[in-house]
Amino acid sequence: MPDATRTPDVDAAHIEPIHQDGLPGHESQLEPKPDWQPRYPGSGRLKGKVALITGGDSGIGRATAVLFAREGAKVAIAYLCEHDDAKKTERICREEGAETLAIPGDLGDPDHAREVVRQVIDEWGQLDVLVNNAGEQHAARDVTDIAPEQLQRTFQTNIFAMFYLVQAARPHLKKGAAIINTTSITMYQGSPELLDYSATKGAITAFTRSLNDNLIGDGIRVNAVAPGPIWTPLNPMGGAPKEKIAKFGESTPMGRPGQPNEVAPCYLFLACEDSSYMSGQVLHPNGGTVVGG
């Protein structure tokens, strides 16, 4: 079992990290390694639940999957093609005592989104928590540098996939189910080099609030998490300019990037009964930056 007492690597921002162009990124190639380990013993808050986590192979998705496993959930992870990372996440979840399922493929394809949900239902017969976390970003210095293909791809991955998965999952979500979407601090602050990414995150926040209004009457809660700069493969492996990586996260009030295991507890809180009177809301693990909404 992973060390539950491990604390975040506060010095991560001061270690010279690698930068690799091209997404998706592999956490197995990332240095320094992100902290995904749960920091506390489990207490059974998700016992008997089935959770589907997209982008669950690495970063925030991995940390959330392992935390959910520690809290008693059966965990399915959906990912694109990072098989090495996915196998590690599966192994870690099983070491926590959880049944696991890993499903590769492009969630921007509605047929695949339906297939992912079908496999989860075939395996366990229920779906209680849907975490829409998968995403991609590509830096561009000027709006004219964003090719139509990039624009379409970013929206397809970041927001269309959420619609497809919710549509596929909806018949199986019963009273007490929870949907948690990953938005971003860029939705509130904007980002001059992540125009298309920030636009998708604005769409995700609006989707979260509107979906809440659509589903809350049936007892299904919908919330979101808006991380700040978190040390995951998303940024250094093509999602941020090279010159910014060495100082990644230093502009936050805390002066460092966050670690995935500092964000995952937000998803656990929103997935379990601790947040039973919260819906349509957004949590902000961002290093102390105050944002509206």
Secondary structure, 3 states (H helix, E strand, C coil): CCCCCCCCCHHHHHCCCCCCCCCCCCHHHCCCCCCCCCCCCCCCCCCCCEEEEECCCCHHHHHHHHHHHHCCCEEEEEECCCHHHHHHHHHHHHHCCCCEEEEECCCCCHHHHHHHHHHHHHHHCCCCEEEECCCCCCCCCCHHHCCHHHHHHHHHHHHHHHHHHHHHHHHHCCCCCEEEEECCCHHHHCCCCCHHHHHHHHHHHHHHHHHHHHHHHHCCEEEEECCCCECCCCHHHHHCCHHHHCCCCCCCCCCCCECHHHHHHHHHHHHCHHHCCCCCCEECCCCCCCCCC
